[in-house]
Amino acid sequence: MSGPLAHLKVLDLSRILAGPWAGQVFADFGAEVIKVERPLKGDDTRHWGPPYLKDAEGADTPDAAYYLSANRGKKSITVDITQPAGQELIRSLARECDILLENYKVGGLAKYGLDYPSIKAINPRIIYCSITGFGQTGPYRNRAGYDAMIQGMGGLMSVTGVPEGQPGAGPQKVGVAVADLMTGMYAVSSVLAAVVHRERTGVGQSIDLALLDTQVAWLANQAQNYLTSGKSPQRQGTGHPNIVPYQAVPSKDGYFMLAVGNDEQFKRFCAIAGLNELPQEPAYATNSARVMAREQLMPLIESATRQQGSAWWLDKLSDAHVPCGPINDLEQVFADPQVQARGMVIEQQHPLAGKVRTVRNPALFSESPLEYEQGPPVLGEHTEAVLRETLGKSAEEIAALRDAGVV
């Protein structure tokens, strides 16, 4: 293993997306990540298809594309933690690990002796990151939390979707599970902060992360808009609450994204659009004025952008350094020459499919480049190797554990 975190070992007891996403980032960064799954069933997302990964003959494998998206680079072992022998295996692995990730319900691991106090007693240096819907405290702590409901409860759906009064109005969730994904990323950064703290003090700690807390936190400028003004931001479609024009606009043959960020860019856009008079008018001369005059200004802009096709606008505006871009589907994304030049799709070996393609981590390190040696593992692919190499189990001991249904 290479990468900046090659010295760390992670025990990943999480499933679905938030925890596994964090585990995948650690694996991308070079850490050894041991993913613990239920015997026979595995992570729920293995079954969240179609689509499923195809084998060499073109038949479906047991693993859905969803699972592949969040489990690259890990070692999969199967352990039944409801059995005492399985619990002892997890404790033995925790002794050898730097980090433990879990997303069981509050108190769910305590009955197995796998909660933070129990693990801390055998490994005081461990960093134990718990991810739940609502956190370890508060009136909702025992509730289950899922991404879509968190997007609603946490305010994101109130600012996402077609504005009220327009056709198709109503709240919309984002097209990927962003509350889960952002919680996974906060898990990575908070765990790494705890690693730095441990390097200074020698002491591990627990981390309490909640999907709802994360969703509220990354509302960013929208949250601050409310806290500053006392007014709840409303849905504005593709529009920006603080910048105008900054949204999808129609062309003769479709739509493109126009992202004017300052007054000089607005002047250059207007020159290309044949709207030279607009920057001279006080109602449109500054961004603050344009935000206030959004409803009057945007029909004028959209009338102009409908006169030419999207390609014409993207060519002319890019040459004038006015930020803009196409609105691509996924086929167009992965065909884009910039995406291809950056090598965003990587190919790895897979025991059933031969090869599997995934999207690389966006970070490029100059001194510790990432190597994607291990594809998303099949269920229990590394059980025997981990028990033998990490815990020193003999072939006879492993066979006995299998016979008892522990692994």
C-alpha positions as CSV (number, residue, x, y, z in Angstrom):
1,M,0.0,0.0,0.0
2,S,1.1,3.5,-0.7
3,G,-0.6,6.8,-0.1
4,P,-0.4,9.3,2.8
5,L,-2.4,7.1,5.2
6,A,-0.6,3.8,4.6
7,H,0.4,3.7,8.3
8,L,-3.2,3.5,9.4
9,K,-5.6,0.6,9.9
10,V,-9.4,1.1,9.8
11,L,-12.0,-1.3,11.1
12,D,-15.2,-0.5,9.1
13,L,-18.4,-1.7,10.8
14,S,-20.6,0.6,8.8
15,R,-23.0,-0.1,5.9
16,I,-25.1,1.7,3.3
17,L,-23.3,5.0,2.4
18,A,-22.1,7.6,4.9
19,G,-19.8,5.3,6.8
20,P,-18.7,3.2,3.8
21,W,-17.9,6.5,1.9
22,A,-15.6,7.5,4.7
23,G,-14.0,4.1,4.6
24,Q,-13.4,4.3,0.9
25,V,-11.7,7.6,1.2
26,F,-9.4,6.2,3.9
27,A,-8.7,3.2,1.6
28,D,-8.0,5.6,-1.4
29,F,-5.5,7.4,0.8
30,G,-3.7,4.2,1.5
31,A,-5.1,3.0,4.8
32,E,-5.8,-0.7,5.3
33,V,-9.6,-0.8,5.6
34,I,-11.2,-4.0,6.9
35,K,-14.9,-4.0,6.1
36,V,-17.0,-6.2,8.4
37,E,-20.2,-7.6,6.8
38,R,-22.9,-10.0,7.8
39,P,-22.3,-13.6,6.7
40,L,-24.3,-14.6,3.6
41,K,-26.0,-11.1,3.2
42,G,-23.3,-8.5,3.4
43,D,-23.8,-4.8,3.1
44,D,-27.4,-3.9,2.2
45,T,-26.2,-2.0,-0.9
46,R,-24.9,-5.1,-2.5
47,H,-28.5,-5.8,-3.3
48,W,-29.6,-2.3,-4.3
49,G,-29.9,-3.0,-8.0
50,P,-30.3,-3.1,-10.8
51,P,-27.9,-2.3,-12.3
52,Y,-25.6,-5.1,-11.2
53,L,-22.0,-5.6,-12.1
54,K,-21.7,-8.1,-15.0
55,D,-19.4,-11.1,-14.9
56,A,-17.1,-12.1,-17.8
57,E,-20.1,-13.9,-19.5
58,G,-22.4,-10.9,-19.2
59,A,-24.5,-12.3,-16.4
60,D,-25.3,-10.3,-13.2
61,T,-23.0,-10.8,-10.3
62,P,-24.4,-10.5,-6.7
63,D,-23.1,-6.9,-6.4
64,A,-25.1,-3.8,-7.4
65,A,-23.4,-0.8,-8.8
66,Y,-24.5,1.1,-5.7
67,Y,-22.2,-1.1,-3.6
68,L,-19.3,-0.6,-6.0
69,S,-19.5,3.1,-5.6
70,A,-18.5,3.2,-1.9
71,N,-16.3,0.2,-1.2
72,R,-13.3,0.3,-3.4
73,G,-10.0,-0.6,-1.8
74,K,-11.3,-2.5,1.2
75,K,-10.9,-6.0,2.6
76,S,-14.2,-7.7,3.1
77,I,-14.6,-10.1,6.0
78,T,-17.8,-11.7,7.2
79,V,-18.4,-11.9,11.0
80,D,-21.7,-12.6,12.9
81,I,-21.4,-10.1,15.7
82,T,-24.5,-11.6,17.5
83,Q,-22.4,-14.6,18.5
84,P,-19.9,-14.2,21.4
85,A,-17.1,-15.7,19.2
86,G,-17.8,-13.1,16.6
87,Q,-17.8,-10.3,19.1
88,E,-14.4,-11.5,20.3
89,L,-13.1,-11.4,16.7
90,I,-14.2,-7.8,16.4
91,R,-12.5,-6.9,19.7
92,S,-9.3,-8.6,18.6
93,L,-9.4,-6.7,15.4
94,A,-10.1,-3.4,17.2
95,R,-6.9,-4.0,19.3
96,E,-4.9,-3.9,16.0
97,C,-6.6,-0.9,14.5
98,D,-6.2,2.9,14.7
99,I,-9.8,3.8,13.7
100,L,-13.2,2.2,14.0
101,L,-16.2,3.4,11.9
102,E,-19.7,2.4,12.8
103,N,-23.3,3.5,12.0
104,Y,-25.4,1.3,14.3
105,K,-28.3,2.9,16.1
106,V,-27.5,4.6,19.4
107,G,-26.6,2.0,21.9
108,G,-26.8,-0.8,19.3
109,L,-23.3,-2.1,19.8
110,A,-23.3,-1.9,23.6
111,K,-25.1,-5.2,24.0
112,Y,-22.3,-6.9,22.1
113,G,-19.6,-5.3,24.1
114,L,-18.5,-3.3,21.0
115,D,-19.4,0.2,22.1
116,Y,-16.8,2.9,22.6
117,P,-16.2,2.4,26.3
118,S,-15.7,-1.4,25.7
119,I,-13.3,-0.9,22.8
120,K,-11.5,2.0,24.6
121,A,-10.8,-0.4,27.5
122,I,-8.8,-2.7,25.2
123,N,-7.3,0.0,22.9
124,P,-7.2,3.5,24.5
125,R,-5.6,4.9,21.3
126,I,-8.5,4.0,19.1
127,I,-10.5,6.7,17.3
128,Y,-14.1,5.5,17.3
129,C,-16.4,7.3,14.9
130,S,-20.1,6.8,15.3
131,I,-22.5,8.0,12.5
132,T,-26.2,8.1,13.2
133,G,-29.2,10.0,11.9
134,F,-29.5,12.3,14.9
135,G,-26.5,11.9,17.1
136,Q,-25.9,10.3,20.5
137,T,-27.9,13.0,22.4
138,G,-31.2,14.9,22.0
139,P,-34.8,13.9,21.7
140,Y,-34.4,12.2,18.3
141,R,-31.4,10.2,19.2
142,N,-33.2,6.8,18.9
143,R,-34.8,7.6,15.6
144,A,-33.6,6.0,12.4
145,G,-32.3,8.5,9.9
146,Y,-32.1,8.2,6.1
147,D,-30.7,10.6,3.5
148,A,-33.9,11.7,1.9
149,M,-35.7,12.4,5.1
150,I,-32.6,14.3,6.4
151,Q,-32.6,16.4,3.3
152,G,-36.2,17.4,4.1
153,M,-35.8,17.9,7.9
154,G,-32.4,19.7,7.5
155,G,-33.8,22.4,5.1
156,L,-32.1,21.4,1.9
157,M,-35.4,20.5,0.1
158,S,-36.8,23.9,1.1
159,V,-34.2,25.5,-1.1
160,T,-34.1,22.9,-3.9
161,G,-36.7,22.7,-6.7
162,V,-38.9,24.9,-8.9
163,P,-40.0,28.2,-7.2
164,E,-43.6,28.4,-5.9
165,G,-46.1,29.6,-8.4
166,Q,-44.3,28.0,-11.4
167,P,-45.2,24.7,-13.2
168,G,-43.7,21.8,-11.3
169,A,-43.2,23.8,-8.1
170,G,-42.5,21.9,-5.0
171,P,-39.6,20.5,-2.9
172,Q,-37.1,18.3,-4.5
173,K,-34.3,16.2,-3.1
174,V,-30.8,16.3,-4.7
175,G,-30.2,13.5,-7.2
176,V,-27.5,11.8,-5.0
177,A,-27.5,11.1,-1.3
178,V,-25.6,14.3,-0.4
179,A,-26.4,14.2,3.4
180,D,-24.8,10.8,3.6
181,L,-21.9,11.7,1.4
182,M,-21.2,14.9,3.3
183,T,-21.4,13.1,6.6
184,G,-18.8,10.6,5.2
185,M,-16.5,13.5,4.3
186,Y,-16.9,15.1,7.7
187,A,-16.1,11.7,9.2
188,V,-12.8,11.6,7.3
189,S,-11.8,15.1,8.3
190,S,-12.8,14.7,11.9
191,V,-11.1,11.4,12.3
192,L,-7.9,12.8,10.7
193,A,-8.1,15.7,13.2
194,A,-8.3,13.1,16.0
195,V,-5.3,11.3,14.5
196,V,-3.3,14.5,14.7
197,H,-4.5,15.0,18.3
198,R,-3.4,11.5,19.2
199,E,0.0,12.0,17.7
200,R,0.4,15.0,20.1
201,T,-1.1,13.4,23.2
202,G,-1.2,9.7,22.7
203,V,-4.9,9.6,23.5
204,G,-7.7,8.4,21.2
205,Q,-11.3,9.6,21.4
206,S,-14.9,9.1,20.2
207,I,-16.5,11.1,17.5
208,D,-20.3,11.7,17.4
209,L,-21.5,12.5,13.9
210,A,-25.2,13.0,12.9
211,L,-26.7,13.2,9.4
212,L,-29.0,16.0,10.6
213,D,-26.1,18.0,12.1
214,T,-24.2,17.7,8.9
215,Q,-27.1,18.7,6.7
216,V,-27.7,21.8,8.8
217,A,-24.0,22.6,8.8
218,W,-23.4,22.5,5.1
219,L,-26.4,24.7,4.3
220,A,-23.5,27.3,4.3
221,N,-24.6,30.6,2.8
222,Q,-28.3,29.7,2.8
223,A,-28.2,29.1,6.6
224,Q,-26.2,32.3,7.1
225,N,-28.7,34.1,4.9
226,Y,-31.5,33.1,7.3
227,L,-29.4,33.8,10.5
228,T,-28.5,37.3,9.1
229,S,-31.9,38.3,7.8
230,G,-34.4,36.2,9.8
231,K,-36.1,35.2,6.5
232,S,-36.1,31.6,5.3
233,P,-34.6,31.3,1.8
234,Q,-37.0,30.0,-0.9
235,R,-36.6,27.6,-3.8
236,Q,-35.2,29.3,-6.8
237,G,-34.7,26.4,-9.3
238,T,-31.2,26.7,-10.6
239,G,-30.9,30.3,-9.5
240,H,-28.5,31.6,-6.9
241,P,-29.8,33.4,-3.8
242,N,-27.1,36.0,-3.8
243,I,-25.9,36.3,-7.4
244,V,-27.7,37.3,-10.6
245,P,-27.6,36.1,-13.4
246,Y,-26.3,32.7,-12.0
247,Q,-28.6,29.9,-13.3
248,A,-29.6,27.7,-16.2
249,V,-30.8,29.8,-19.1
250,P,-32.6,28.7,-22.3
251,S,-30.9,28.7,-25.7
252,K,-32.3,28.0,-29.2
253,D,-31.6,24.3,-28.8
254,G,-31.6,23.6,-25.0
255,Y,-30.1,25.1,-21.9
256,F,-26.7,26.1,-20.6
257,M,-25.4,27.3,-17.2
258,L,-24.6,31.0,-17.0
259,A,-22.6,31.9,-13.9
260,V,-21.9,35.6,-13.9
261,G,-19.9,36.3,-10.7
262,N,-19.2,40.1,-10.8
263,D,-20.2,43.3,-12.5
264,E,-17.4,43.2,-15.1
265,Q,-18.5,39.8,-16.2
266,F,-22.0,41.0,-16.5
267,K,-20.9,43.8,-18.8
268,R,-19.0,41.4,-21.0
269,F,-22.0,39.1,-21.1
270,C,-24.3,42.0,-22.1
271,A,-22.0,43.0,-24.9
272,I,-22.2,39.5,-26.4
273,A,-25.9,39.3,-25.9
274,G,-26.7,42.7,-27.4
275,L,-27.9,44.1,-24.1
276,N,-25.3,46.9,-23.7
277,E,-27.9,49.2,-22.2
278,L,-28.5,47.0,-19.2
279,P,-25.3,47.7,-17.3
280,Q,-26.0,51.4,-17.6
281,E,-29.2,51.2,-15.8
282,P,-29.0,51.6,-12.0
283,A,-31.4,48.7,-11.5
284,Y,-28.9,46.3,-13.1
285,A,-25.5,47.9,-12.7
286,T,-24.5,46.1,-9.6
287,N,-25.0,42.5,-8.4
288,S,-26.9,43.8,-5.3
289,A,-29.3,45.7,-7.6
290,R,-29.6,42.6,-9.9
291,V,-30.5,40.4,-7.0
292,M,-33.3,42.8,-6.1
293,A,-34.4,43.1,-9.7
294,R,-34.2,39.4,-10.5
295,E,-37.8,39.0,-11.7
296,Q,-37.5,41.9,-14.1
297,L,-34.0,41.1,-15.4
298,M,-34.1,37.4,-16.1
299,P,-36.8,37.5,-18.8
300,L,-34.7,40.1,-20.7
301,I,-31.6,37.8,-20.4
302,E,-33.6,34.7,-21.4
303,S,-35.1,36.4,-24.4
304,A,-31.5,37.2,-25.6
305,T,-30.1,33.7,-24.9
306,R,-32.9,32.0,-26.9
307,Q,-31.5,33.7,-30.1
308,Q,-28.5,31.3,-30.4
309,G,-27.7,27.7,-29.7
310,S,-25.9,26.5,-26.6
311,A,-22.7,25.8,-28.4
312,W,-22.6,29.3,-29.8
313,W,-23.1,30.8,-26.3
314,L,-20.5,28.5,-24.7
315,D,-17.9,29.4,-27.3
316,K,-18.5,33.2,-27.2
317,L,-18.8,33.5,-23.5
318,S,-15.8,31.3,-22.8
319,D,-13.7,33.4,-25.1
320,A,-14.8,36.5,-23.2
321,H,-14.1,34.8,-19.8
322,V,-17.7,34.8,-18.7
323,P,-18.2,31.7,-16.6
324,C,-20.6,29.2,-18.3
325,G,-21.0,25.6,-19.0
326,P,-23.1,22.8,-20.6
327,I,-25.6,20.8,-18.6
328,N,-24.3,17.3,-19.2
329,D,-25.9,13.9,-18.7
330,L,-23.6,11.2,-17.3
331,E,-22.6,9.9,-20.8
332,Q,-21.5,13.4,-21.7
333,V,-19.7,13.9,-18.4
334,F,-17.5,10.8,-18.9
335,A,-17.0,11.7,-22.6
336,D,-15.8,15.2,-21.7
337,P,-12.1,15.7,-22.8
338,Q,-11.3,17.4,-19.5
339,V,-12.7,14.6,-17.4
340,Q,-10.9,12.1,-19.6
341,A,-7.6,14.1,-19.4
342,R,-7.8,14.0,-15.6
343,G,-8.3,10.3,-15.6
344,M,-11.4,10.4,-13.5
345,V,-12.4,6.8,-14.4
346,I,-10.1,4.1,-13.1
347,E,-10.1,0.3,-13.9
348,Q,-9.4,-2.4,-11.4
349,Q,-9.3,-6.1,-11.3
350,H,-12.4,-7.9,-9.9
351,P,-12.6,-11.6,-9.2
352,L,-16.0,-12.1,-10.8
353,A,-16.1,-9.4,-13.5
354,G,-12.5,-9.4,-14.5
355,K,-12.3,-5.7,-14.5
356,V,-14.5,-3.0,-12.9
357,R,-14.5,0.8,-13.5
358,T,-15.0,3.3,-10.7
359,V,-14.5,7.0,-10.3
360,R,-11.2,7.9,-8.8
361,N,-10.7,10.0,-5.7
362,P,-10.4,13.7,-6.8
363,A,-7.3,14.4,-4.7
364,L,-3.9,14.2,-6.5
365,F,-0.9,14.1,-4.1
366,S,2.5,15.2,-5.4
367,E,4.6,13.2,-2.9
368,S,2.4,10.2,-2.0
369,P,0.4,9.4,-5.1
370,L,-2.7,7.2,-4.6
371,E,-2.6,3.6,-6.0
372,Y,-5.9,1.9,-6.6
373,E,-4.8,-1.7,-6.1
374,Q,-7.9,-3.3,-4.7
375,G,-11.3,-3.1,-6.4
376,P,-14.6,-3.4,-4.5
377,P,-14.4,-6.8,-2.8
378,V,-16.8,-9.6,-3.1
379,L,-18.5,-10.7,0.1
380,G,-16.1,-12.2,2.5
381,E,-13.2,-12.2,0.0
382,H,-10.6,-11.5,2.6
383,T,-12.0,-13.3,5.7
384,E,-9.4,-16.0,5.8
385,A,-6.5,-13.8,5.0
386,V,-7.4,-11.2,7.7
387,L,-8.0,-13.9,10.3
388,R,-4.7,-15.5,9.5
389,E,-2.5,-12.6,8.9
390,T,-3.9,-10.0,11.3
391,L,-5.1,-12.3,14.1
392,G,-2.8,-15.3,13.7
393,K,-5.6,-17.8,13.4
394,S,-4.7,-21.3,12.2
395,A,-6.5,-23.1,9.4
396,E,-8.2,-25.3,12.0
397,E,-9.4,-22.3,14.0
398,I,-10.8,-20.6,10.9
399,A,-12.5,-23.8,9.8
400,A,-14.1,-24.1,13.2
401,L,-15.4,-20.6,13.0
402,R,-16.9,-21.3,9.6
403,D,-18.5,-24.5,10.8
404,A,-20.1,-22.5,13.7
405,G,-21.4,-19.8,11.3
406,V,-19.3,-17.1,13.1
407,V,-17.6,-16.2,9.8
